Amino acid sequence: MAKPLLDVTKIFQKLSIRKYGPAPLLTRPDALAQARLLTTSVVLNTNFFNKLPASHLWESITTVSNAGKKRGRAKTVSKKNIKDLNKGQIIGVGKANIVWPGLSAPIIRGKELVEQVQLPEDPDREQKLIALRNTMGFRKFAKLTPLERGWSGSKMPGRSLGPPDPIGDETFTDFDTRVLALKTIVIMKGNFGRKRRLSAFVVTGNKQGLGGFAMGKALEGRVALRKAKNRSAQKLMHIRLFENHTVCHNFFTQFGATKIYVWQKPEGYGLRCHRAIKTICEVIGIKNLYAKVEGSTNVNCVVKAFFLGLIRQKSPEEMAEEKGLHLVQFCKENNYFPKVVASPSECKKAEDISKDEILDFNRYCFQGKVILQKKKYAPFYTKLPSYYTYVVKQEKLRNQPEVRKNLIAEYGEVRSFLADKYPECKQTRPPKKEQQTEDEVE
């Protein structure tokens, strides 16, 4: 590019200019071609400073790039320390309050041209800018009530989104949607490079046995949450409930590397399980449950495994027909009194039951799986000599509370087995001291 410009410069030095007349300025024909080449060359009138708005330029100065953050250059950079000095300032308005046509005012106002006018100065302008800058860097987040908070403070996982949007005449008035996960995902594109999006994972239900889950992705968090919420309403599943408060029976379920063991519990027990499972139970309508997760605790795998187990539940009648045996319930609330829950149409006889028949209810429900039991080690103080001395001294009192309970349950009082022969072998209490009256004292 430099050589053609140098040749054109030499040509211009050799040109002759006529003083009078409309004669052409360039006398040589090759000079005209070179001049056309010079005039048709592309000139870029944009640069870094006039191509981007002021907000982008200010952000480039006050922030650190992703590569710089990885190298530890963003330790002192925070939103509290950043102050946008461009905020509050208007183009064409400064210390000298002047109306500039075309800059701070229109050129034509009606049928008249706007002229430059000196306006009175604003003495409080600097103080207003300083007050505006002092308020920067302090972001106040909206306070949430305890019922609106999620799993960890004000973060989205665990928070409620309300019912899904209506579809035509169908409305979801009794439904509630909870967020299970909201994270940023990055995909590498050949043309655009790293493409960032937000992924939302939610579950919805009507607290009466209907529930569904879905995932939504978008460039903004609100859009991703709305997509996931509406999709979950289109993927509802019916879940069987036992007496409208717990699952129908114990079950084992698995998805990927996630294994879940679920136990049916009585009323008043509550939800003792993984927080994602607890959120699903609250949405579906399960109030009493115990669940143990083994393996991976990835939220997607936990949710999918739990829904698989809920869908595959069997009614007591189906379980009795499948085994050909009576389904009997023993629970602590009834003092382990046997209660027949369901009976088959044709019950097996004792000689029809094979030796390898699974008669244990938990083994049948857990598909023969064995729950991982962690080894419990004895406390450290059991190995000390002083603990042995303590055990020897407490030997005579070892079973005293249990013996007292049994005696009260059998005889209605604490008594010895020799009480029938020797009536004095009973627990007695010393009589209360009678209060002396004032007359006796006198």
LUMLUMBA-884559 format. One record per atom (N, C-alpha, C): residue in three letters; x negated, y negated, z negated. Coordinates in steps of 0.1 Angstrom, whole numbers, plus 5000, padded with zeros to 4 digits. Last residue first. Layout:
<recs>
alaXYZ/...
</recs>
This chain:
<recs>
glu548052333803/glu548252253791/glu548352353779/val548152543821/val546852473819/val546952403806/glu550752603822/glu549852703816/glu548552643813/asp551852373834/asp552252403821/asp551252503814/glu550752373860/glu550352273851/glu550652303836/thr549952713869/thr550852593869/thr550252493859/gln547652873888/gln548052843875/gln548852713876/gln548053103914/gln547752963910/gln548452933897/glu546653413914/glu547853333912/glu547453193908/lys544553543939/lys544653483925/lys545853393925/lys545653833956/lys545353693956/lys545453633942/pro544154153952/pro545254063951/pro544853913951/pro541954303976/pro542154243963/pro543354153963/arg543154553997/arg542654423996/arg542854373982/thr542154884008/thr542954794000/thr542354654000/gln542355174026/gln541755034026/gln542754944018/lys542355464006/lys542955374016/lys542255244015/cys542255683987/cys541355663998/cys541955584009/glu544155723968/glu543355603966/glu542355573978/pro545355963973/pro546055843978/pro545155713977/tyr544156243983/tyr543756143973/tyr544256003978/lys545556384002/lys545256443989/lys544856343978/asp545956194022/asp547056274017/asp546856334004/ala543356094026/ala544356004020/ala545556084015/leu541256204039/leu541656264026/leu542656184019/phe540756064061/phe541456184063/phe541856264050/ser541555714052/ser540655834053/ser541455954056/arg542755434071/arg542755524060/arg541855644062/val544255154084/val542955214082/val542855304070/glu547455224099/glu546555154090/glu545255224090/gly548755374118/gly549255244115/gly548555164105/tyr547855614126/tyr548455604113/tyr549055474110/glu546955564153/glu547555694149/glu548355684136/ala546055304156/ala546955354166/ala547655484161/ile544355284134/ile545455204134/ile546555254144/leu542455474142/leu543155494129/leu544455414129/asn541455364165/asn542055494166/asn542955514153/lys540255124155/lys541355114165/lys542155244165/arg538255224139/arg539355144133/arg540555144142/val536655354157/val537355434147/val538455354141/glu535655134172/glu536455234179/glu537255314168/pro534154994152/pro535254934158/pro536255034165/gln532155204145/gln533155154135/gln534355084142/asn529955324156/asn531355344162/asn532455294153/arg527755224140/arg527755234155/arg529155234161/leu527055204114/leu528155114119/leu528355124134/lys524955374110/lys526155404103/lys527355314107/glu522955254127/glu523555384130/glu524855414123/gln521655024121/gln522955014126/gln523655144130/lys519055104115/lys519855044104/lys521355034109/val518155204140/val518255294128/val519155234117/val518054964154/val519055074158/val519255174147/tyr516054824141/tyr517454774142/tyr518454884145/thr513854984147/thr514254964133/thr515654914133/tyr513754944175/tyr514055084170/tyr514455074155/tyr513054674176/tyr514454714181/tyr514754854176/ser510454674166/ser511554614158/ser512954654163/pro508954784187/pro509254864175/pro510354804166/leu510454744221/leu509654684209/leu509954774197/lys511954814241/lys510654884240/lys509854834228/thr514054644242/thr514354784238/thr513054864236/tyr513454404253/tyr513254424239/tyr513554564234/phe513954414280/phe512554434276/phe512454454261/pro516754624290/pro516154494286/pro514754524280/ala516554864317/ala516854834303/ala516154704299/tyr517954804349/tyr516754834341/tyr517154794326/lys519954944373/lys519954854362/lys518854894352/lys519954954408/lys519455014396/lys519354914385/lys522854894427/lys521554854423/lys521154914409/gln524555084448/gln524555054434/gln523155014430/leu526455084477/leu525155064472/leu525155014457/ile528955324481/ile528655184479/ile527255174473/val529355544508/val528855534494/val528455384492/lys531955654529/lys530855564527/lys530555564512/gly534255784536/gly533155864532/gly531855784529/gln536055584541/gln535655664552/gln534355744548/phe537255454520/phe535955404525/phe535355484535/cys539555614516/cys539655474521/cys538355414527/tyr538355854506/tyr539155854518/tyr539355714525/arg537055754484/arg536255814495/arg537055824508/asn539255674469/asn538255574474/asn537455634485/phe540655914464/phe541355804472/phe540255704477/asp539656244468/asp539356114461/asp539856004470/leu539856454484/leu541056424476/leu540856294468/ile538956594513/ile538656474505/ile539956434498/glu538156934517/glu539156824518/glu538856714508/asp536457144517/asp535857014520/asp536956904522/lys538257354512/lys537257324501/lys536657184504/ser541657294522/ser540357344524/ser539357294513/ile544857374513/ile543857274511/ile542457334512/asp546557584513/asp546357524526/asp545257414525/glu546957664487/glu546057754495/glu545757694509/ala548657464478/ala547257474472/ala546357554481/lys550357314506/lys550257394494/lys548857414490/lys551356994517/lys550457104518/lys550557184505/cys554656874524/cys553456874516/cys552657004517/glu556256704548/glu555956844545/glu554656844537/ser556556434545/ser557756514549/ser557556664546/pro554856294516/pro554956344530/pro556256414533/ser555356014495/ser555356164497/ser555456194511/ala554055744475/ala554655794488/ala554455944488/val553655704447/val553955594456/val554555634469/val554155814416/val554155864430/val554555744439/lys552155754389/lys553255704396/lys553155744411/pro550855834357/pro550955864372/pro552255814378/phe549455594336/phe550555684338/phe550755714353/tyr547455424327/tyr547055534336/tyr548155644337/asn548855204316/asn548155304307/asn547855434314/asn549655034336/asn550655134331/asn550055244322/glu547254904340/glu548354824335/glu549454914330/lys545555084352/lys545355044338/lys546554974332/cys546955334372/cys546455194370/cys546455164355/phe547355554397/phe546955554383/phe546355414381/gln549555694421/gln548855574416/gln548555584401/val549555924447/val549855894433/val548955784428/leu550856064474/leu549955954470/leu550355904457/his550756404483/his551456294476/his550456194473/leu549656504516/leu549656514502/leu550456394496/gly549056474543/gly549956584539/gly550056604524/lys547556274554/lys546856374545/lys547756494542/glu549456144569/glu548156184575/glu547456294567/glu551556094551/glu551756184563/glu550456234569/ala550255914534/ala550756044529/ala550956144540/met549655704551/met548555774545/met549055914540/glu552255624558/glu551355674568/glu550255754563/glu553155534533/glu553855654539/glu552955714550/pro551555314527/pro551455434519/pro552055554525/ser550155184559/ser551155184548/ser551055314540/lys546855074566/lys547955174568/lys548955164556/gln544854834584/gln545554884572/gln546654984575/arg543654714606/arg543654864605/arg544254924592/ile543654444600/ile544554494611/ile544654644610/leu541754424580/leu543154384577/leu544054444587/gly539354494593/gly539854574582/gly541354554579/leu539254284612/leu539354424617/leu539854514606/phe538854074594/phe540054084602/phe540254224608/phe536254134585/phe537354134576/phe538754144583/ala534754114608/ala534754244601/ala536054244592/lys535053844615/lys535553944624/lys535654084617/val533853724592/val535253694595/val535853804604/val531253824593/val532053844581/val533553824584/cys530353724618/cys530453874616/cys531353904604/asn530353444613/asn531153504624/asn531353654622/val528653414591/val530053384590/val530853454601/asn526353664580/asn526653564591/asn528253544591/thr525253834562/thr526253744558/thr526553634568/ser524354174567/ser524254034572/ser525453964567/gly524654384538/gly524054354551/gly524054204555/glu527854384522/glu526454434524/glu525954404538/val530154244501/val529554234514/val528154294513/lys533054324485/lys531654324484/lys531054334498/ala536054194470/ala535354234482/ala533854224480/tyr539154194456/tyr537754204453/tyr537054264465/leu542154004451/leu541354084459/leu539854084454/asn545053824453/asn544253904444/asn543454004453/lys546353684473/lys546053614461/lys545153694452/ile546853614507/ile546353714498/ile545853644485/gly547553444527/gly548553464516/gly548153564507/ile545953324547/ile546853434551/ile547953454540/val544453134533/val545253094545/val546253194548/glu543253274513/glu544053164509/glu544953124521/cys541653454529/cys542753504520/cys543753394516/ile539853284540/ile540753354549/ile541953404541/thr538453194518/thr539153104526/thr540253164535/lys537253444510/lys538253374501/lys539053274508/ile535553494531/ile536753584529/ile537753514520/ala533753274526/ala534553284539/ala535753374538/arg532753344501/arg533553224503/arg534353224516/his533253684490/his532453584498/his533353464500/cys535153724459/cys534553774472/cys533753654478/arg537753734442/arg536353744438/arg535653804450/leu540653594434/leu539853624446/leu538453624442/gly542853744409/gly542253634416/gly541453684428/tyr544453884390/tyr543053914391/tyr542253794398/gly547153834390/gly546353764380/gly544853794381/glu548154164401/glu548354014400/glu547653954388/pro545454394410/pro546854354405/pro546954204404/lys543754474441/lys543754434427/lys545154384423/gln541854674463/gln543154624460/gln543254594445/trp538754604476/trp539554674466/trp540854604464/val536454654503/val537554574498/val538354664488/tyr533354614517/tyr534154704509/tyr535154614502/ile531754554547/ile532554494537/ile533354614530/lys528754494565/lys529654594560/lys530454534548/thr527254374594/thr527954334582/thr528854454578/ala526054414618/ala525254454606/ala525954414593/gly529054474635/gly527554444636/gly526854504624/phe531354524611/phe531154454624/phe529654414625/gln533554724591/gln532154694596/gln532254624609/thr535254824561/thr535254764575/thr533854724578/phe537255004540/phe535954974544/phe535954924558/phe539854954515/phe539354984528/phe537954944530/asn542655004493/asn541254974495/asn540855024509/his545754864506/his544954964499/his543554924500/cys547154634513/cys547854754511/cys547154864503/val546154334494/val546054424506/val546854554502/thr548454104477/thr547154174479/thr547254264491/his550953984477/his549953924469/his548553994471/asn553354114487/asn553053964490/asn551953904481/glu553254384483/glu554054304473/glu553654154474/phe550754384504/phe551354474494/phe551954384484/leu550854294539/leu550554254525/leu551354354516/arg549454304571/arg550354364561/arg549954324547/ile549454044595/ile548654114584/ile549654174574/his549453964628/his550253994617/his549454084607/met547653694644/met547753834641/met548653854628/leu547253444669/leu547753484656/leu547953634655/lys546153274689/lys545553404687/lys546053454673/gln546953014690/gln547353094701/gln546853244699/ala545752894668/ala547152904668/ala547652994679/ser543052884677/ser543452974667/ser544952994665/arg543252664695/arg543052804700/arg543352904690/asn543552454678/asn544652484687/asn544552624693/lys541052454665/lys542352464657/lys543452504666/ala539252424685/ala539252544678/ala540552564670/lys539852164694/lys539952274703/lys540052404695/arg539352014671/arg540752014676/arg540852134686/leu536652054668/leu537552104657/leu538952114663/ala535651934691/ala535452074689/ala536352124679/val536451664687/val537051734698/val536851884696/arg534951604664/arg536451594664/arg537051674675/gly532251624674/gly532751714663/gly534251714663/glu531551624709/glu531851554696/glu532451654686/leu531151804729/leu530051704726/leu530251634713/ala532252134719/ala532452004726/ala531251914722/lys533952444713/lys532652374715/lys532952244723/gly535552664690/gly535652554700/gly534352484701/met537052974680/met535852884681/met536052784692/ala539353114657/ala538853084670/ala537652994669/phe541853324641/phe540553254641/phe540153224655/gly544853374622/gly544053384634/gly542853294633/gly547853504606/gly546553444606/gly545853464619/leu550553574585/leu550153544599/leu548753464598/gly551353614559/gly550953724566/gly550553704580/gln551853364548/gln552953464547/gln552553594555/lys550253154553/lys550353204539/lys551453304537/asn549753094579/asn550953034573/asn551253084559/gly546552994593/gly547553094588/gly548753024582/thr543252984608/thr544552924605/thr545553034601/val539852904609/val540853004607/val542152934603/val537052804631/val538152774621/val539052904620/phe534152664641/phe534752794639/phe535752784628/ala532452464665/ala533352474653/ala534052604653/ser529552314677/ser530352444677/ser531152444664/leu528452064698/leu528852104685/leu529852224686/arg525452034719/arg526952044717/arg527152084702/arg522851934740/arg523351954727/arg524851944727/lys520652044763/lys522051994762/lys522552034748/arg517451974774/arg518252024763/arg519651964763/gly517751944810/gly516951964798/gly517752024786/phe519151914833/phe519351814823/phe518451834810/asn518252124850/asn518251984855/asn518351884844/gly518152354834/gly517052324844/gly517052184848/lys518852344799/lys519252344813/lys518152304822/met519252504769/met518252444778/met518752464792/ile521452414743/ile521252504755/ile520252434764/val522152404709/val521352344720/val521152454731/ile524552324684/ile523852424693/ile523252354704/thr525452234652/thr524952194665/thr524252304672/lys528452344634/lys526952334636/lys526652284650/leu530652454612/leu530452344621/leu528952314623/ala532852704599/ala531452664603/ala531552544613/leu535452704589/leu534452804584/leu533052764588/val538152504580/val536852504588/val535952614581/arg541552594582/arg540352564574/arg539152584583/thr544952504585/thr543752534592/thr542552504583/asp548252614579/asp547052534574/asp545852594581/phe551752604586/phe550452654588/phe549352554582/asp554352524586/asp553952584574/asp552452634575/thr554652424613/thr554952334601/thr554252394588/phe554052424642/phe553452504631/phe553452424618/thr556452454668/thr555752374658/thr555152464648/glu557552474701/glu556952544690/glu556152454681/asp558152324723/asp559152324712/asp558652404700/gly554952254731/gly556252254736/gly557252234724/ile553152314705/ile553052354719/ile554552364724/pro551652094680/pro552752174685/pro552552204700/asp548352164666/asp549252074673/asp550352154679/pro548052324633/pro547752304647/pro548752214654/pro547952154601/pro548552254610/pro548052224624/gly544752074585/gly546252054587/gly546752164597/leu542152114579/leu542452034591/leu543952014593/ser540252134549/ser541452164556/ser541652064568/arg536852274545/arg537852164544/arg539052204552/gly534952464549/gly535852484537/gly536952374537/pro532652254564/pro532952394561/pro533752404548/met531951964562/met533252014568/met533552164565/lys530951814531/lys530651874544/lys531951944549/ser531251704506/ser531951644516/ser531751704530/gly530651994486/gly530851844487/gly531651804499/ser530752274499/ser529652204493/ser529952054496/trp533252364508/trp532452454500/trp531352374493/gly535152054506/gly534852184512/gly534052274502/arg537851854492/arg536451894494/arg536252034499/glu540451814486/glu540051794500/glu538551834502/leu540751844459/leu541451934467/leu541051924482/pro539251634448/pro538751764446/pro539451864455/thr539151374474/thr539751434462/thr539151574460/leu536351184486/leu537351284488/leu537851334474/lys535350864497/lys535550964486/lys536651054489/ala533450794526/ala534750794520/ala534850904509/phe530250654520/phe531050754526/phe532450754518/lys528550374528/lys529450424518/lys530350524524/arg525350284536/arg526550354541/arg527350414530/phe523250044538/phe524050104527/phe525350154533/gly522149904560/gly521350014554/gly522050084542/met523249564555/met522849684563/met522149784555/thr523649354539/thr524649454538/thr524249574546/asn521649184547/asn521549244534/asn522549354532/arg522549084571/arg521449184571/arg521349254558/leu524648914562/leu524949024571/leu523849134571/ala523048724549/ala524048804541/ala524448924549/ile521648624570/ile520948684559/ile521848774551/leu523748504585/leu522948614591/leu522248694580/lys524648314567/lys525548414571/lys524848534577/gln522448144565/gln522848224553/gln523848334557/glu522348044591/glu521248124587/glu521648214574/arg524847894592/arg524548004601/arg523448104596/asp525547674577/asp525647804570/asp525347924579/pro525447454594/pro524447474584/pro524447604577/asp525747424627/asp526447504616/asp525347524606/glu525947114645/glu525247234640/glu525947294628/pro528247014670/pro527646994657/pro527047124652/leu527247064705/leu528247074694/leu527547054680/gln526746924736/gln526046944723/gln527146944712/val527447074766/val527946984755/val527147024743/gln527547094801/gln526847124789/gln527147024778/glu530847134815/glu529547074814/glu528847114801/val532847314837/val532447294823/val531047244823/leu535047174861/leu533747244859/leu533347214844/glu538547244864/glu537447154861/glu536147234858/lys540747384867/lys540247324879/lys539047234877/gly540047624844/gly541147574851/gly540647524864/arg536847604841/arg537947614832/arg539147544838/ile533947754852/ile535147674856/ile536247704846/ile532047894837/ile531647774845/ile532747694849/pro532547974802/pro532847994816/pro532347874824/ala529848004778/ala531147954782/ala531347974797/ser527248094775/ser528148104764/ser529548044766/leu526748094804/leu526048174794/leu526948204782/gly528247934820/gly527748054826/gly527048144816/pro527247644803/pro528147704813/pro527547824819/trp526647634769/trp525947654782/trp526947714792/val526947424743/val527847504752/val527047514765/ile524947464714/ile525147394727/ile526047484735/asn523447434685/asn524847474690/asn525247404702/ala520447544678/ala521047434685/ala522447474691/lys520247804669/lys520247694660/lys520847574665/gly522547964692/gly521447964684/gly521447854673/val524048124718/val524348054706/val523148074696/gly523348284739/gly523648144742/gly523948064730/ile524548584725/ile523748524736/ile524248384739/ile524748604690/ile525448594703/ile524548534713/gln524148804662/gln523648704671/gln524348714684/gly524949034648/gly525448904644/gly525048784653/lys521949214652/lys523349214648/lys523849074643/asn519349214655/asn520049164666/asn521549154663/leu518149344633/leu518149194633/leu518849134645/asp519149604616/asp519349554630/asp519349404630/lys517149774595/lys518049664596/lys518049604610/ile516350064578/ile516550004591/ile517549894590/asn516450184553/asn515350094555/asn515550014569/lys518650354554/lys518550254543/lys517550144546/lys518050534573/lys519050434576/lys519150324566/ser514550584575/ser515850624570/ser516750504574/val511250664576/val512250614584/val513650664579/thr509250804563/thr509650674557/thr510750604565/lys509051034579/lys509151044564/lys509750914558/ala508551074605/ala509851014601/ala510151024586/arg506351204613/arg506351054614/arg507650994610/gly505851484615/gly505951414602/gly505851264602/arg506151604639/arg504751584634/arg504751504621/lys508851614643/lys508151734641/lys506751724635/lys509251344648/lys509751394636/lys509151534633/gly508051314673/gly507451244662/gly507951304649/ala509851454689/ala508451504688/ala507751444676/asn512051294686/asn512151424681/asn510751484679/ser511050954677/ser511451054686/ser511451194679/val512350724653/val511250814657/val511850924667/thr513550384653/thr513650524651/thr512450594656/thr513250114660/thr513450144646/thr513550294643/ile512950104688/ile511950044679/ile512050094665/ser515250224699/ser513850274702/ser512750224694/glu517250054689/glu517150194684/glu515750254687/trp516849834705/trp516649824690/trp516449964684/leu517549934730/leu516249884727/leu515849874713/his520249994725/his519350104728/his517850054726/ser521249734720/ser521349844710/ser520449954712/ala520949594744/ala520149564732/ala520149664722/pro520849834773/pro521449724764/pro520549704752/leu518449864799/leu519149914788/leu519749804779/lys517149704818/lys517949824823/lys518849874812/asn515449514809/asn516749474814/asn517649584820/phe513249664800/phe513849564791/phe515249514796/phe512249834820/phe512749894808/phe513549794799/asn513549674850/asn512449734842/asn513049794829/thr514349574883/thr514749624870/thr513549684863/asn513749514909/asn513949394900/asn514349444886/leu511649634933/leu512449674921/leu512449554911/val511849604967/val511349534955/val512249574944/val510949754997/val511849764986/val511149694974/ser510249575027/ser509749665017/ser510649645004/thr510849395047/thr511849505045/thr511349605034/thr508749215049/thr510049175043/thr511049285040/leu506649375060/leu506549315046/leu507849275040/leu507649435085/leu507349545075/leu507249495061/arg507849185095/arg509049255093/arg508849365083/ala505049125097/ala505949045088/ala507249115085/gln504249305116/gln503749315103/gln504549235093/ala505649205138/ala505949335133/ala505449355119/leu504448955141/leu505848965138/leu506249095133/ala501849025147/ala502048965134/ala503548965130/asp501949115173/asp501749215162/asp501949155148/pro502448875187/pro503448975186/pro503249075175/arg501448555174/arg501048685179/arg502148785178/thr502748335162/thr502448325177/thr502048465182/leu505248235141/leu504248335144/leu504048345158/leu507148035143/leu506048015134/leu504948115137/pro508347895175/pro508348005164/pro507047985156/ala509347555178/ala508547665183/ala508547775171/pro510847315178/pro511447435172/pro510747565176/gly508647035169/gly509447125178/gly509947255171/tyr505346985155/tyr506646945160/tyr507347055168/lys503247145146/lys503747035138/lys505146985142/arg502647485145/arg502947365153/arg503647265144/ile500147695132/ile501447635129/ile501647505137/ser498748005138/ser498647865140/ser500047805138/leu497148265119/leu498248215125/leu498148065127/lys495148375104/lys494848345118/lys495948285125/gln496348435080/gln495248335080/gln494848285094/phe498048635086/phe498648505083/phe497548395083/ile496248845089/ile496948795101/ile497548655098/lys495348875063/lys494348835073/lys495048775085/thr497748975052/thr497148845047/thr496148795057/val498049215065/val499049115067/val498448975063/asp495849355054/asp495849325069/asp496849215072/leu496649375027/leu495449305031/leu495349265045/leu498949535030/leu499049395025/leu497849315028/pro497749775039/pro498649705047/pro498849555043/lys496149835014/lys495549805027/lys496449735037/ala498049884994/ala497149764993/ala496549735006/met499250125000/met500050005000/met499149875000/
</recs>
